[in-house]
Amino acid sequence: MTNEDRLALPRPIRERFESGDAATREWVSAVPSVARELFQRWALRPDGEVRAGEAGLVVPVRDEEGAPAALKLQVPRAETTAAILGLTRWDGRGAVRLLDSDETRGAMLLERLDGERPLAAIDDDDEVVRVIGDLLRQLQRVPAPDGLPRLGVVAAEMIEAAPAAARVLDGDDRTRLDRWVRTVAEVQPEPGDRLLHWDLHDGNVLAADRAPWLAIDPEPLVGDPGFDLWPALDSRWSAGGAADAGRLVRRRFDILTEMLDLDRRRAAAWTRARLLQNTLWDIEDGHTAIGVPAKVVDEALASVGVGEGS
């Protein structure tokens, strides 16, 4: 098989992205030619099958000296620019190292991590949460660069959008959403200045040669570290039902706030900001109720004496 053939997207991957918006459809049609251009510019050759993630494609490659790397391609958007800015500033501290980039092409050349060994494969929940806590601590101690979205702006936009969105909810859900809005409004004037990952959960952590674990796929944002907790709270729930999930949420919240030395009340408020944000996105997508996972997290935080109940 020639390099030209190996750069062609498999049909299932192509069809998946062709079902997206106009910008995504235009991007996926250009991927083979963009990849060929970057392979030539950065002296790369394919070294494995193309993989699709939530927001883009990853091509295992080797450089002209035979060193392994990964070429990540995604739609050139503000989120792509933010990822490049964040990875450049972290420079491998707690996160995958960025080797080169082309913002206009939505391209990042990254060090190759072990995609077969995600943190999600670890069974011990406390161990997983402590790994995430350690990575958050590393990432958040790095000063934020200019040019990233800021949590104060994001929170203000949520507060502004909430009244119209609440009209589609029933009474109990509307009451809960209104409470989240009041909580976010209390902390929004002091949004923080730390460099956040925004999406650090066990699926976005891979094993590496130079460190036990490294974070991938950041959506960098400048703000309060409490806003970074929700992804770790809202994953890996067992089949034990809401009560067991609530116990896990409380345990994880305790571990993370202790490891990161966070004020629990403030961290809970910013976690509820994530619940508000996700619910507003769901309503934009046509949902007419708050999701059960959001309610579980909300009530778990209330049960440890942080914030008001619904």
C-alpha positions as CSV (number, residue, x, y, z in Angstrom):
1,M,0.0,0.0,0.0
2,T,1.4,3.4,-0.9
3,N,1.5,6.4,1.4
4,E,-1.1,8.0,-0.9
5,D,-3.5,5.1,-0.2
6,R,-2.9,5.2,3.5
7,L,-3.8,8.9,3.7
8,A,-7.3,8.2,2.2
9,L,-10.0,8.2,5.0
10,P,-11.8,4.9,5.7
11,R,-15.4,5.2,4.6
12,P,-16.9,4.9,8.1
13,I,-14.7,7.8,9.3
14,R,-15.5,9.9,6.3
15,E,-19.2,9.4,6.6
16,R,-19.2,10.2,10.3
17,F,-17.7,13.6,9.7
18,E,-19.7,14.2,6.5
19,S,-22.8,14.2,8.7
20,G,-21.6,17.3,10.6
21,D,-22.1,21.0,9.8
22,A,-21.0,22.7,6.7
23,A,-17.5,23.6,8.1
24,T,-16.9,20.0,9.1
25,R,-18.0,18.6,5.7
26,E,-15.7,21.1,3.9
27,W,-12.9,20.1,6.2
28,V,-13.2,16.4,5.8
29,S,-13.2,16.7,2.0
30,A,-9.9,18.5,2.2
31,V,-8.2,16.2,4.8
32,P,-6.3,14.0,2.3
33,S,-4.7,16.9,0.5
34,V,-4.0,18.8,3.7
35,A,-2.4,15.6,5.2
36,R,-0.2,15.2,2.1
37,E,1.0,18.8,2.3
38,L,1.9,18.4,6.0
39,F,3.6,15.0,5.4
40,Q,5.8,16.7,2.9
41,R,6.5,19.8,5.0
42,W,7.3,18.0,8.2
43,A,9.0,15.0,6.5
44,L,6.5,12.4,7.8
45,R,5.4,9.0,6.8
46,P,2.3,7.0,7.9
47,D,2.9,4.5,10.6
48,G,-0.6,3.0,11.4
49,E,-4.3,3.3,10.8
50,V,-6.2,6.6,10.9
51,R,-8.2,6.9,14.1
52,A,-11.2,9.2,14.7
53,G,-11.8,11.1,17.9
54,E,-14.7,13.3,19.0
55,A,-13.3,16.4,17.2
56,G,-10.9,15.2,14.6
57,L,-8.5,12.6,13.2
58,V,-5.2,11.1,14.5
59,V,-2.7,9.6,12.1
60,P,0.3,7.7,13.6
61,V,3.4,8.8,11.8
62,R,7.2,8.7,11.9
63,D,9.5,11.6,11.2
64,E,12.5,11.6,8.9
65,E,14.7,10.1,11.6
66,G,12.2,7.3,12.4
67,A,10.9,8.8,15.6
68,P,7.2,8.1,16.3
69,A,4.7,10.9,16.5
70,A,1.0,11.5,15.9
71,L,-0.5,14.0,13.4
72,K,-3.8,15.3,14.7
73,L,-6.2,17.1,12.2
74,Q,-9.4,18.9,13.2
75,V,-11.6,21.6,11.9
76,P,-9.8,25.0,12.1
77,R,-11.9,26.7,14.8
78,A,-11.4,28.8,17.9
79,E,-11.2,25.6,19.9
80,T,-8.3,24.3,17.8
81,T,-6.4,27.6,18.2
82,A,-7.0,27.3,22.0
83,A,-5.6,23.8,22.1
84,I,-2.5,24.9,20.2
85,L,-2.0,27.8,22.6
86,G,-2.5,25.6,25.7
87,L,-0.3,22.8,24.6
88,T,2.5,25.2,23.6
89,R,2.4,26.8,27.0
90,W,2.3,23.4,28.9
91,D,5.2,22.2,26.8
92,G,4.7,18.6,27.9
93,R,4.2,19.4,31.6
94,G,1.3,17.1,32.5
95,A,0.1,17.0,28.8
96,V,1.1,15.5,25.5
97,R,3.9,17.5,24.0
98,L,3.2,19.6,20.9
99,L,6.1,19.2,18.4
100,D,4.7,21.5,15.6
101,S,1.4,23.0,14.5
102,D,-0.4,24.8,11.7
103,E,-3.3,26.7,13.1
104,T,-4.8,27.6,9.7
105,R,-4.9,23.9,8.8
106,G,-6.2,22.7,12.2
107,A,-3.1,20.5,12.5
108,M,-1.0,19.5,15.4
109,L,2.1,17.2,15.4
110,L,2.2,15.5,18.8
111,E,4.4,13.1,20.6
112,R,3.1,9.6,20.3
113,L,1.5,8.2,23.5
114,D,0.3,4.7,24.1
115,G,-3.3,4.7,22.8
116,E,-3.7,1.1,24.0
117,R,-3.2,2.1,27.6
118,P,-5.8,4.7,28.6
119,L,-6.4,5.6,32.2
120,A,-9.9,4.3,31.7
121,A,-8.5,0.7,31.7
122,I,-7.6,1.0,35.4
123,D,-10.2,-0.5,37.7
124,D,-9.3,1.2,41.0
125,D,-11.5,4.3,41.1
126,D,-9.4,6.1,43.7
127,E,-6.3,5.5,41.7
128,V,-7.9,7.0,38.6
129,V,-9.1,10.0,40.4
130,R,-5.7,10.6,42.0
131,V,-4.0,10.4,38.6
132,I,-6.4,13.0,37.3
133,G,-5.9,15.2,40.4
134,D,-2.1,15.0,39.9
135,L,-2.4,16.0,36.3
136,L,-4.8,18.9,37.1
137,R,-2.3,20.1,39.6
138,Q,0.5,20.1,37.1
139,L,-1.6,21.7,34.4
140,Q,-3.0,24.4,36.6
141,R,0.3,25.6,38.0
142,V,1.4,26.7,34.5
143,P,0.7,30.4,33.8
144,A,-2.1,30.9,31.2
145,P,-1.1,32.5,27.9
146,D,-3.0,35.4,26.3
147,G,-5.6,34.6,23.7
148,L,-7.6,31.9,25.5
149,P,-11.3,32.0,26.4
150,R,-12.0,33.3,29.9
151,L,-14.4,31.7,32.4
152,G,-15.8,35.1,33.4
153,V,-17.1,35.7,29.9
154,V,-18.3,32.1,29.5
155,A,-20.2,32.3,32.8
156,A,-21.8,35.7,31.9
157,E,-23.0,34.2,28.6
158,M,-24.6,31.3,30.5
159,I,-26.4,33.5,32.9
160,E,-27.7,35.6,30.0
161,A,-28.9,32.6,28.0
162,A,-30.6,30.7,31.0
163,P,-34.0,32.5,31.2
164,A,-34.9,31.8,27.6
165,A,-33.7,28.2,27.9
166,A,-35.6,27.6,31.2
167,R,-38.9,28.1,29.4
168,V,-38.8,24.6,27.9
169,L,-38.3,22.9,31.3
170,D,-41.0,21.7,33.7
171,G,-41.4,23.2,37.1
172,D,-38.9,21.1,39.1
173,D,-36.2,21.3,36.4
174,R,-36.8,25.0,36.0
175,T,-36.4,25.5,39.8
176,R,-33.1,23.6,39.7
177,L,-31.8,25.6,36.7
178,D,-32.7,28.9,38.4
179,R,-30.8,27.8,41.5
180,W,-27.7,27.0,39.4
181,V,-27.9,30.4,37.7
182,R,-28.0,32.1,41.1
183,T,-25.0,30.0,42.3
184,V,-23.0,30.9,39.2
185,A,-23.9,34.6,39.5
186,E,-22.4,34.6,43.0
187,V,-18.9,33.4,41.8
188,Q,-18.9,34.9,38.3
189,P,-17.3,38.2,39.5
190,E,-14.2,36.3,40.6
191,P,-13.7,33.8,37.8
192,G,-10.1,32.8,38.4
193,D,-6.9,33.0,36.3
194,R,-5.6,29.4,36.1
195,L,-4.9,27.5,32.9
196,L,-7.6,24.8,32.7
197,H,-7.9,21.6,30.6
198,W,-11.8,21.8,30.5
199,D,-12.2,18.1,29.6
200,L,-9.9,15.9,31.8
201,H,-11.5,12.5,32.4
202,D,-10.1,9.0,32.3
203,G,-10.6,8.7,28.5
204,N,-8.4,11.7,27.9
205,V,-5.3,10.4,29.8
206,L,-2.9,8.0,28.2
207,A,0.3,6.2,29.3
208,A,3.6,7.5,28.1
209,D,7.3,6.6,28.1
210,R,8.5,9.8,29.7
211,A,5.8,10.0,32.4
212,P,3.3,7.4,33.8
213,W,0.3,9.4,32.5
214,L,-0.3,12.5,30.3
215,A,-3.4,14.5,29.4
216,I,-4.6,14.7,25.8
217,D,-7.3,16.6,23.9
218,P,-7.5,19.8,26.0
219,E,-9.9,22.6,25.5
220,P,-7.9,25.3,27.3
221,L,-9.7,28.0,29.2
222,V,-8.6,30.5,31.8
223,G,-10.5,30.3,35.1
224,D,-11.2,28.8,38.5
225,P,-9.8,25.3,39.1
226,G,-13.2,24.2,40.4
227,F,-14.5,24.4,36.8
228,D,-12.2,21.6,35.9
229,L,-13.6,18.9,38.3
230,W,-16.8,17.9,36.6
231,P,-15.4,15.6,33.8
232,A,-13.8,13.4,36.5
233,L,-17.0,13.4,38.6
234,D,-19.3,12.4,35.8
235,S,-17.6,9.3,34.4
236,R,-17.0,5.6,35.3
237,W,-20.3,5.2,37.2
238,S,-21.1,1.6,38.1
239,A,-24.4,-0.1,37.4
240,G,-25.4,0.4,41.1
241,G,-27.8,3.2,40.4
242,A,-28.0,6.8,41.5
243,A,-27.2,6.1,45.1
244,D,-24.0,4.4,44.2
245,A,-23.1,7.1,41.6
246,G,-23.7,9.7,44.2
247,R,-21.3,8.0,46.6
248,L,-18.7,7.9,43.9
249,V,-19.2,11.6,43.1
250,R,-18.8,12.6,46.7
251,R,-15.7,10.5,47.1
252,R,-14.1,11.9,44.0
253,F,-15.0,15.5,45.0
254,D,-13.4,14.9,48.4
255,I,-10.2,13.6,46.8
256,L,-9.9,16.3,44.1
257,T,-10.6,19.2,46.3
258,E,-8.1,18.0,48.9
259,M,-5.4,17.3,46.3
260,L,-5.9,20.7,44.6
261,D,-6.4,22.6,47.9
262,L,-9.7,24.0,46.8
263,D,-12.4,25.7,48.8
264,R,-15.2,23.1,48.7
265,R,-18.1,25.6,48.5
266,R,-16.5,27.5,45.6
267,A,-15.5,24.3,43.8
268,A,-19.1,23.0,44.1
269,A,-20.4,26.3,42.7
270,W,-18.1,26.1,39.7
271,T,-19.0,22.4,39.2
272,R,-22.7,23.5,39.1
273,A,-21.6,26.0,36.4
274,R,-20.6,23.0,34.3
275,L,-24.1,21.4,35.0
276,L,-25.7,24.6,33.8
277,Q,-23.5,24.8,30.7
278,N,-24.2,21.2,29.7
279,T,-27.9,21.7,30.3
280,L,-28.0,24.8,28.1
281,W,-26.2,22.9,25.4
282,D,-28.7,20.0,25.7
283,I,-31.6,22.5,25.4
284,E,-30.0,23.9,22.2
285,D,-30.0,20.3,20.9
286,G,-33.7,19.9,21.5
287,H,-33.8,18.4,25.0
288,T,-36.7,19.5,27.3
289,A,-35.4,18.1,30.6
290,I,-32.3,18.2,32.8
291,G,-30.4,14.9,32.4
292,V,-30.3,12.4,35.2
293,P,-26.4,12.5,35.5
294,A,-26.5,16.3,36.1
295,K,-29.1,15.8,38.9
296,V,-27.0,13.1,40.5
297,V,-23.9,15.3,40.6
298,D,-25.9,18.2,41.9
299,E,-27.5,16.2,44.7
300,A,-24.3,14.5,45.6
301,L,-22.7,17.9,46.2
302,A,-25.6,19.0,48.3
303,S,-25.4,15.9,50.4
304,V,-21.8,16.7,51.6
305,G,-23.1,20.0,52.9
306,V,-22.0,22.1,50.0
307,G,-24.6,24.4,48.4
308,E,-28.4,24.1,48.7
309,G,-30.5,21.2,47.8
310,S,-33.0,21.3,44.9
